[in-house]
Amino acid sequence: MIKTVATAPYQDQKPGTSGLRKKVPVFAQENYAENFIHSIFDSLEDFDGKTLVIGGDGRYYNREVIQKAIKMAAASGFGKVMVGQGGILSTPAASNVIRKYHAFGGIILSASHNPGGPTEDFGIKYNIGNGGPAPERITDAIFARSKIISEYKIADVADVNLDEIGSFDVAGMTVEVIDPVADYADLMEQLFDFPAIRALLASGVNVAMDSMGAVTGPYAREIFENRLGAAPGSVRNATPLPDFGGHHPDPNLVHAKELYDDVMSADGPHFGAASDGDGDRNMVVGKGMFVTPSDSLAIIAANATVAPGYAKGIAGIARSMPTSAAADRVAEKLGIGMYETPTGWKFFGNLMDAGKVTVCGEESFGTGSDHVREKDGLWAVLFWLNIMAARNESVAEIVTKHWAEYGRNYYSRHDYEEVDTDAANSLIAALREKLPTLPGKTFGSLKVAAADDFAYNDPIDGSVSRNQGIRILFEGGSRVVFRLSGTGTSGATIRVYVERYEPNPSRHGIETQEALSDLIAIADEISELKKRTGRDKPTVIT
């Protein structure tokens, strides 16, 4: 029942910050997915007879690759595979299943917030036994193996019925098709004050949760409508579709504009939220207030004890380097550790496993805690509802009071997507060459205090990650950061992060782009971005 298939290696299977992402036609090439999956198994040790979790976000090609992965797991010696019904498992739910059932690891099929469809994006990511993304030593080993692979093993058996919950035998390995929602929903009910949130919604606070035709629809319906009593239809675009119903499943002010406009209208919901393709990102908006991901992290950390799961307080906070310093001020006041890491949730794993941090966040709409080892969109939304219920305040009141207490970090990210790769790389290279000459220079009213290419020394395992983003730091706390993103599948994405700290409450009402206008101009002057890329404006501003 096990056959060995001769194959030839592909040279482009290097995992990015969150797995291997390519267009569907690339993954559909002969043996392409099989090569990468087998390279994962070849890079692991001591998994004979152990459990592997498999699931994905339901995007196009999800079911086909799950069948391949199941049969290859059987051929490689795993004792059991747990797979979500219909092939569905949100990324945070998969992390929870790995942890709850003490699985050896898991394969998550997703390209996160990227579009889905026959010519759109697909991805494969390996998560280790703590439920988090594989560290670089494993992803490096996978890439090295993929470049020399000459054969793979696969069980020559019929496909598994993914739509029927139950146990099946595949070449002597047990396949358990599980309810993808139940374990996750139960965990959320343990962490948050569901009676208080239920009372908040019953009091007349209307919510709208946009799942964007992606994976969180079934989870949100179960939690918000069934368990918390939100009105039927509160969860929008709730059926996971292979092409996400034509949505770009990235919960930001561009792709979730309809939700934003609805909440901001006079008769719209009081509270709105959206999640992305695989459920690990979130957007939160309230009447008259969009919550930036950086502020969301800081406010969740400052109010963490209102949720039962965090009543004893938090051990520390971690944020990715490009994320604003708003959370740093909370950590300072609480007297707890604050850790600045490279972009990529895998860098938080060591800190959480060591008990150093409880709450983590990235500016790219990702927030989470040590309940799993992935960022978690619905978790963040529930935390906001729990805070609103505990404080009996609106989103706008919570945010403005936080700024009054801690100061406001004006913050924005400008994305230049699908830039010519050579142009993007040359821009970053030129910036690196300029770094030694920038400290002490004055641009307008701002003086450069320091400039570097961020490197991270992991305090737990001693590993070093270099070249994580160009930082230009100005006196007084303002800064500009340039970074190439590793989450796209075509061209390059240049991300420019702009931040200004404003302690004066009388200056907290300025429109964000206006407050940052001089820094935005300085960023272009230093990087020559418009000249080098030919772009007059960003693709997306968040």
C-alpha positions as CSV (number, residue, x, y, z in Angstrom):
1,M,0.0,0.0,0.0
2,I,3.1,2.3,0.3
3,K,4.7,3.3,-3.0
4,T,7.9,5.2,-3.6
5,V,7.7,7.9,-6.3
6,A,10.8,9.2,-8.1
7,T,10.9,13.0,-8.3
8,A,13.1,15.9,-9.2
9,P,13.7,18.8,-6.8
10,Y,12.4,22.4,-7.2
11,Q,14.8,25.2,-6.2
12,D,12.2,27.7,-5.1
13,Q,10.7,26.1,-2.0
14,K,12.2,28.4,0.7
15,P,9.6,29.0,3.5
16,G,9.0,32.7,4.3
17,T,8.0,34.1,7.7
18,S,5.0,31.8,7.7
19,G,5.6,28.8,5.5
20,L,5.8,28.3,1.7
21,R,3.4,30.5,-0.3
22,K,3.0,30.4,-4.1
23,K,0.3,30.6,-6.7
24,V,-2.0,27.6,-7.0
25,P,-0.6,26.7,-10.5
26,V,2.9,26.5,-9.0
27,F,1.7,24.1,-6.3
28,A,-0.2,22.1,-8.9
29,Q,3.0,21.3,-10.8
30,E,3.9,17.6,-10.8
31,N,5.1,16.6,-7.3
32,Y,5.5,20.2,-6.1
33,A,3.3,19.9,-3.0
34,E,4.5,16.3,-2.4
35,N,8.2,17.4,-2.6
36,F,7.6,20.0,0.1
37,I,5.5,17.9,2.4
38,H,8.1,15.1,2.2
39,S,10.9,17.6,2.8
40,I,9.0,18.5,6.0
41,F,8.9,14.9,7.2
42,D,12.5,14.3,6.2
43,S,13.5,17.3,8.4
44,L,11.8,15.9,11.5
45,E,12.8,13.1,13.9
46,D,11.1,10.6,16.2
47,F,7.6,10.9,15.0
48,D,6.9,7.3,14.4
49,G,3.4,6.4,15.7
50,K,2.7,10.0,16.8
51,T,-0.1,12.3,15.9
52,L,-0.1,14.9,13.1
53,V,-2.8,17.6,12.9
54,I,-3.8,18.7,9.4
55,G,-6.2,21.5,8.3
56,G,-6.5,24.6,6.3
57,D,-8.6,27.7,5.6
58,G,-10.8,26.1,2.9
59,R,-9.2,28.0,0.0
60,Y,-8.9,26.6,-3.5
61,Y,-6.7,23.4,-3.7
62,N,-7.1,22.9,0.1
63,R,-8.8,19.5,-0.1
64,E,-6.5,18.1,-2.7
65,V,-3.3,18.8,-0.7
66,I,-4.9,17.5,2.5
67,Q,-5.5,14.2,0.8
68,K,-1.8,14.1,-0.3
69,A,-0.6,15.0,3.2
70,I,-2.7,12.3,4.9
71,K,-1.4,9.6,2.5
72,M,2.2,10.8,2.9
73,A,1.9,10.9,6.7
74,A,0.8,7.3,6.6
75,A,3.7,6.4,4.4
76,S,6.2,8.2,6.6
77,G,5.1,6.4,9.8
78,F,2.8,8.7,11.7
79,G,0.3,6.8,13.9
80,K,-2.6,9.2,13.6
81,V,-3.8,12.2,11.7
82,M,-6.4,14.6,13.1
83,V,-8.0,16.7,10.4
84,G,-10.8,19.2,10.5
85,Q,-14.1,18.3,9.0
86,G,-14.3,19.5,5.4
87,G,-10.5,20.1,5.6
88,I,-11.2,23.2,7.8
89,L,-9.1,24.4,10.7
90,S,-8.4,28.0,11.4
91,T,-4.7,28.6,12.2
92,P,-5.4,29.4,15.9
93,A,-7.8,26.4,16.1
94,A,-5.1,24.2,14.6
95,S,-2.6,25.4,17.2
96,N,-5.1,24.7,19.9
97,V,-5.7,21.2,18.7
98,I,-2.0,20.5,18.5
99,R,-1.6,21.6,22.1
100,K,-4.7,20.1,23.6
101,Y,-4.1,16.6,22.2
102,H,-0.3,16.7,22.5
103,A,0.2,16.1,18.8
104,F,3.8,15.9,17.4
105,G,3.0,18.8,15.1
106,G,0.7,20.0,12.4
107,I,0.5,21.0,8.7
108,I,-1.6,24.1,8.1
109,L,-2.6,24.8,4.5
110,S,-3.1,28.6,4.1
111,A,-1.8,31.7,2.5
112,S,-3.3,33.7,5.4
113,H,-4.7,37.0,4.2
114,N,-3.8,36.5,0.5
115,P,-6.6,36.0,-2.1
116,G,-7.8,32.5,-3.0
117,G,-8.9,30.9,-6.3
118,P,-7.6,28.8,-9.2
119,T,-4.9,31.3,-10.1
120,E,-4.5,32.9,-6.6
121,D,-2.5,32.0,-3.6
122,F,-1.8,28.8,-1.6
123,G,0.5,27.9,1.2
124,I,1.8,25.1,3.4
125,K,3.2,25.7,6.9
126,Y,4.6,23.3,9.5
127,N,3.8,23.9,13.2
128,I,5.8,22.2,15.9
129,G,4.5,20.5,19.1
130,N,4.0,23.7,21.0
131,G,1.4,24.7,18.4
132,G,3.6,27.5,16.9
133,P,5.3,27.9,13.5
134,A,8.5,26.0,13.0
135,P,11.6,27.9,14.0
136,E,14.2,28.9,11.4
137,R,16.4,25.9,12.1
138,I,13.6,23.6,10.9
139,T,12.5,25.8,8.0
140,D,16.1,26.0,6.9
141,A,16.4,22.2,7.0
142,I,13.2,21.8,5.0
143,F,14.5,24.2,2.3
144,A,17.8,22.4,2.2
145,R,16.1,19.0,1.8
146,S,13.7,20.3,-0.9
147,K,16.7,21.2,-3.1
148,I,18.0,17.7,-3.2
149,I,14.9,15.4,-2.8
150,S,14.8,12.6,-5.3
151,E,11.9,10.5,-4.1
152,Y,8.9,10.5,-1.7
153,K,6.6,7.9,-0.2
154,I,2.9,7.9,-0.3
155,A,0.1,5.5,0.6
156,D,-1.7,4.2,-2.5
157,V,-5.2,4.3,-1.1
158,A,-8.5,5.9,-1.7
159,D,-9.2,9.5,-0.5
160,V,-10.6,10.0,3.0
161,N,-14.2,11.3,3.3
162,L,-13.3,14.7,4.9
163,D,-17.0,15.6,5.4
164,E,-17.9,12.8,7.8
165,I,-16.8,13.1,11.5
166,G,-15.3,9.8,12.7
167,S,-12.2,7.6,12.5
168,F,-10.9,5.9,9.4
169,D,-7.9,3.6,8.5
170,V,-5.4,4.7,5.9
171,A,-2.7,2.1,5.3
172,G,-2.6,1.3,9.0
173,M,-2.7,4.9,10.2
174,T,-5.8,6.3,12.0
175,V,-7.4,9.3,10.5
176,E,-9.7,11.2,12.9
177,V,-12.0,13.8,11.2
178,I,-12.9,16.2,14.0
179,D,-15.4,19.0,14.6
180,P,-13.1,22.0,13.7
181,V,-15.0,24.5,15.9
182,A,-15.9,22.8,19.2
183,D,-12.5,22.7,20.9
184,Y,-11.7,26.3,20.0
185,A,-15.1,27.7,21.1
186,D,-14.7,25.9,24.4
187,L,-11.3,27.5,24.9
188,M,-12.7,30.9,24.3
189,E,-15.5,30.3,26.8
190,Q,-12.8,29.5,29.4
191,L,-10.8,32.6,28.7
192,F,-13.5,35.3,28.5
193,D,-16.5,36.4,30.6
194,F,-19.2,35.1,28.3
195,P,-22.1,36.0,30.7
196,A,-20.9,39.6,30.8
197,I,-20.5,39.8,27.0
198,R,-23.9,38.1,26.6
199,A,-25.4,40.9,28.8
200,L,-23.6,43.6,26.8
201,L,-25.2,42.3,23.6
202,A,-28.6,41.9,25.2
203,S,-28.4,45.5,26.4
204,G,-28.7,46.7,22.8
205,V,-25.1,46.8,21.7
206,N,-25.2,45.6,18.0
207,V,-22.2,43.8,16.6
208,A,-21.1,42.9,13.1
209,M,-18.5,40.3,12.4
210,D,-17.3,40.0,8.9
211,S,-15.6,36.7,8.2
212,M,-14.9,37.7,4.6
213,G,-16.0,34.4,3.1
214,A,-13.1,32.8,4.9
215,V,-12.4,30.3,7.7
216,T,-13.8,32.0,10.8
217,G,-17.4,32.0,9.6
218,P,-18.3,28.7,11.4
219,Y,-16.4,29.7,14.5
220,A,-17.9,33.2,14.7
221,R,-21.4,31.8,14.2
222,E,-21.0,29.3,17.0
223,I,-19.4,31.8,19.4
224,F,-21.2,35.1,18.7
225,E,-24.7,33.9,17.5
226,N,-25.1,30.6,19.3
227,R,-23.2,31.1,22.6
228,L,-23.3,34.8,23.1
229,G,-26.8,35.5,21.7
230,A,-25.9,38.0,18.9
231,A,-28.7,38.5,16.5
232,P,-28.8,36.0,13.6
233,G,-26.9,37.5,10.7
234,S,-24.5,39.4,12.9
235,V,-21.8,37.2,11.3
236,R,-21.4,38.3,7.7
237,N,-19.9,36.3,4.8
238,A,-19.9,33.3,7.1
239,T,-19.5,30.4,4.7
240,P,-15.9,29.6,3.9
241,L,-15.5,29.6,0.1
242,P,-12.6,28.4,-2.1
243,D,-12.2,31.9,-3.5
244,F,-13.5,33.7,-0.4
245,G,-16.4,34.8,-2.4
246,G,-14.2,37.2,-4.4
247,H,-13.1,39.0,-1.3
248,H,-9.5,39.9,-0.6
249,P,-9.5,38.3,2.9
250,D,-7.3,40.9,4.6
251,P,-9.1,42.7,7.4
252,N,-8.0,46.3,6.8
253,L,-9.5,49.6,5.9
254,V,-9.2,48.9,2.2
255,H,-10.6,45.3,2.0
256,A,-13.1,45.6,4.9
257,K,-14.2,49.1,3.9
258,E,-17.9,48.1,3.6
259,L,-17.9,47.0,7.3
260,Y,-16.0,50.1,8.3
261,D,-18.5,52.4,6.5
262,D,-21.4,50.5,8.0
263,V,-20.1,51.0,11.6
264,M,-19.4,54.6,11.0
265,S,-22.9,55.3,9.6
266,A,-25.6,56.7,12.0
267,D,-27.7,53.6,12.0
268,G,-24.9,51.0,11.7
269,P,-23.6,48.6,14.4
270,H,-22.0,49.9,17.5
271,F,-19.1,47.5,17.1
272,G,-17.5,45.9,14.0
273,A,-14.8,43.3,13.5
274,A,-13.3,41.4,10.6
275,S,-10.9,38.4,10.3
276,D,-8.7,37.2,7.5
277,G,-8.4,34.0,5.4
278,D,-7.1,31.7,8.1
279,G,-8.5,33.4,11.1
280,D,-5.3,34.7,12.7
281,R,-5.7,38.4,11.9
282,N,-8.4,40.9,13.1
283,M,-9.7,44.4,12.6
284,V,-11.7,46.2,15.3
285,V,-13.8,49.3,14.7
286,G,-16.3,51.1,16.9
287,K,-18.6,54.0,16.3
288,G,-16.3,56.9,15.4
289,M,-13.1,55.0,16.1
290,F,-10.9,52.6,14.1
291,V,-8.5,50.8,16.4
292,T,-5.0,50.4,15.1
293,P,-3.4,47.0,15.8
294,S,-0.7,48.7,17.8
295,D,-3.2,50.4,20.0
296,S,-5.3,47.2,20.2
297,L,-2.3,45.3,21.7
298,A,-1.6,48.1,24.2
299,I,-5.2,48.4,25.3
300,I,-5.7,44.6,25.6
301,A,-2.6,44.5,27.8
302,A,-3.6,47.4,29.9
303,N,-7.1,45.8,30.6
304,A,-6.1,42.2,30.5
305,T,-7.3,41.4,34.1
306,V,-11.0,42.0,33.2
307,A,-11.0,38.6,31.4
308,P,-11.1,35.5,33.6
309,G,-8.3,33.8,31.8
310,Y,-5.9,36.7,32.6
311,A,-7.3,37.7,36.0
312,K,-3.9,37.1,37.7
313,G,-2.2,39.6,35.4
314,I,0.2,39.1,32.5
315,A,3.9,38.1,32.7
316,G,5.1,40.4,29.9
317,I,4.4,41.8,26.4
318,A,6.1,41.1,23.1
319,R,5.7,43.0,19.8
320,S,7.3,42.9,16.4
321,M,9.8,45.6,15.8
322,P,7.6,47.5,13.2
323,T,4.7,47.6,15.7
324,S,4.4,50.9,17.5
325,A,5.8,51.5,21.0
326,A,2.3,52.0,22.5
327,A,2.5,48.7,24.3
328,D,6.0,49.6,25.7
329,R,4.4,52.3,27.8
330,V,1.9,49.9,29.2
331,A,4.6,47.4,30.1
332,E,6.6,50.2,31.8
333,K,3.6,51.2,34.0
334,L,2.8,47.6,34.9
335,G,6.4,46.8,35.7
336,I,6.6,43.8,33.4
337,G,8.9,42.7,30.6
338,M,8.7,44.2,27.1
339,Y,10.3,42.3,24.2
340,E,10.9,43.6,20.6
341,T,11.2,40.8,18.0
342,P,11.4,40.4,14.3
343,T,8.2,40.1,12.3
344,G,6.9,36.6,12.4
345,W,4.8,34.9,15.1
346,K,7.4,32.1,15.5
347,F,9.7,34.6,17.4
348,F,7.1,34.9,20.2
349,G,7.0,31.1,20.8
350,N,10.2,30.9,22.8
351,L,9.2,33.8,25.0
352,M,5.7,32.3,25.7
353,D,7.1,28.8,26.3
354,A,9.6,30.3,28.8
355,G,6.8,32.2,30.6
356,K,8.3,35.6,29.8
357,V,5.3,37.0,28.0
358,T,1.5,36.5,27.9
359,V,0.3,38.9,25.3
360,C,1.8,39.5,21.9
361,G,1.1,41.5,18.8
362,E,2.1,42.6,15.4
363,E,1.1,45.8,13.5
364,S,-0.2,43.6,10.6
365,F,-3.5,43.1,12.4
366,G,-2.3,40.2,14.5
367,T,-2.8,39.9,18.2
368,G,-2.8,36.9,20.6
369,S,-1.6,35.4,23.8
370,D,-0.1,32.2,25.3
371,H,-3.4,30.3,25.0
372,V,-2.1,29.1,21.7
373,R,1.1,29.8,19.7
374,E,-0.4,31.7,16.8
375,K,-2.0,35.1,16.6
376,D,-5.8,34.8,17.0
377,G,-8.3,37.1,15.3
378,L,-11.5,36.0,17.2
379,W,-9.6,36.0,20.5
380,A,-8.8,39.7,20.0
381,V,-12.4,40.5,19.0
382,L,-13.7,38.7,22.1
383,F,-11.2,40.5,24.3
384,W,-12.5,43.9,23.1
385,L,-16.1,42.8,23.8
386,N,-15.0,41.7,27.3
387,I,-13.3,45.0,27.9
388,M,-16.4,46.9,26.7
389,A,-18.6,44.8,29.0
390,A,-16.4,45.3,32.0
391,R,-15.9,49.0,31.6
392,N,-19.4,49.7,30.2
393,E,-17.8,52.0,27.7
394,S,-17.7,52.3,23.9
395,V,-14.7,51.5,21.7
396,A,-14.1,55.3,21.2
397,E,-14.3,56.0,25.0
398,I,-11.8,53.2,25.8
399,V,-9.3,54.3,23.2
400,T,-9.4,58.1,24.0
401,K,-9.1,57.4,27.7
402,H,-6.1,55.1,27.0
403,W,-4.4,57.9,25.0
404,A,-5.0,60.4,27.8
405,E,-3.3,58.1,30.2
406,Y,-0.4,56.8,28.2
407,G,-0.1,59.3,25.3
408,R,-0.9,58.6,21.6
409,N,1.4,56.9,19.2
410,Y,0.4,58.2,15.8
411,Y,1.1,55.4,13.5
412,S,0.6,54.3,9.9
413,R,1.9,51.6,7.5
414,H,2.2,52.3,3.8
415,D,2.4,49.2,1.6
416,Y,3.8,49.3,-1.9
417,E,2.7,45.9,-3.3
418,E,4.0,43.9,-6.3
419,V,7.0,46.2,-6.7
420,D,9.7,45.0,-9.2
421,T,11.8,42.7,-7.0
422,D,15.1,44.1,-8.3
423,A,14.0,47.6,-7.6
424,A,12.8,46.7,-4.1
425,N,16.1,44.9,-3.2
426,S,18.2,47.8,-4.6
427,L,16.2,50.3,-2.5
428,I,16.9,48.3,0.7
429,A,20.5,47.8,-0.2
430,A,21.0,51.6,-0.8
431,L,19.3,52.3,2.6
432,R,21.8,49.9,4.3
433,E,24.7,51.8,2.8
434,K,23.3,55.1,4.0
435,L,22.8,54.0,7.6
436,P,26.3,55.0,9.0
437,T,25.8,58.5,7.6
438,L,22.3,59.3,9.0
439,P,22.8,59.8,12.8
440,G,23.1,63.5,13.6
441,K,21.5,64.6,10.3
442,T,18.5,66.9,10.4
443,F,15.4,66.6,8.2
444,G,13.0,69.5,8.6
445,S,12.5,69.8,12.4
446,L,13.6,66.2,13.1
447,K,17.1,65.0,14.0
448,V,18.2,61.4,13.5
449,A,19.2,59.9,16.8
450,A,20.1,56.4,15.4
451,A,19.8,54.3,12.3
452,D,20.3,50.5,12.0
453,D,19.3,47.3,10.4
454,F,17.4,45.5,13.2
455,A,18.9,42.3,14.5
456,Y,17.3,40.1,17.2
457,N,19.2,38.1,19.8
458,D,16.7,35.5,21.1
459,P,17.1,35.6,24.9
460,I,15.9,32.0,25.2
461,D,17.8,30.0,22.7
462,G,20.6,32.5,21.8
463,S,19.8,32.5,18.1
464,V,20.4,35.6,16.1
465,S,18.2,37.0,13.3
466,R,19.7,39.8,11.2
467,N,18.5,42.2,8.5
468,Q,15.0,42.4,9.9
469,G,14.2,45.9,8.8
470,I,15.8,49.3,8.4
471,R,15.1,51.6,11.4
472,I,15.6,55.4,11.4
473,L,15.0,56.7,14.9
474,F,14.6,60.4,15.6
475,E,15.0,62.4,18.8
476,G,11.7,62.6,20.7
477,G,10.5,59.1,19.8
478,S,9.5,59.4,16.2
479,R,10.7,56.8,13.7
480,V,10.5,55.4,10.2
481,V,11.0,51.7,9.4
482,F,11.5,50.1,6.0
483,R,11.0,46.4,5.5
484,L,10.5,43.9,2.6
485,S,7.5,41.6,3.3
486,G,7.8,37.9,3.0
487,T,4.1,37.2,2.8
488,G,3.3,37.9,-0.9
489,T,3.6,35.6,-3.8
490,S,4.5,37.9,-6.7
491,G,6.9,40.8,-6.9
492,A,8.0,42.4,-3.7
493,T,6.0,44.4,-1.1
494,I,7.8,47.3,0.5
495,R,6.3,48.3,3.8
496,V,7.1,51.7,5.3
497,Y,6.1,52.3,8.9
498,V,5.8,55.8,10.3
499,E,5.4,56.7,13.9
500,R,5.2,59.8,16.1
501,Y,4.6,59.9,19.9
502,E,2.4,62.6,21.2
503,P,2.0,62.9,24.9
504,N,-0.3,66.1,24.9
505,P,-4.0,65.1,25.0
506,S,-4.9,68.4,23.3
507,R,-3.1,67.1,20.2
508,H,-4.7,63.6,20.1
509,G,-7.4,64.5,17.6
510,I,-5.3,65.2,14.6
511,E,-6.0,63.1,11.5
512,T,-3.3,60.4,11.4
513,Q,-1.8,61.1,7.9
514,E,-1.7,64.8,8.7
515,A,0.1,64.2,12.0
516,L,2.6,62.1,10.2
517,S,3.0,64.1,7.0
518,D,6.5,65.4,7.6
519,L,7.7,62.0,8.5
520,I,6.2,60.5,5.4
521,A,8.0,63.1,3.3
522,I,11.2,62.4,5.1
523,A,10.9,58.7,4.5
524,D,10.6,59.3,0.8
525,E,13.5,61.7,0.8
526,I,15.8,59.3,2.6
527,S,14.8,56.2,0.6
528,E,14.0,57.7,-2.8
529,L,11.1,55.3,-2.9
530,K,9.0,57.1,-5.5
531,K,12.0,57.5,-7.8
532,R,13.3,54.0,-7.4
533,T,9.9,52.2,-7.7
534,G,8.0,54.6,-10.0
535,R,5.1,54.6,-7.5
536,D,3.4,57.9,-6.7
537,K,1.4,56.5,-3.8
538,P,1.1,53.3,-1.6
539,T,-1.2,50.5,-2.7
540,V,-2.6,50.3,0.8
541,I,-2.5,52.7,3.8
542,T,-3.3,51.3,7.2
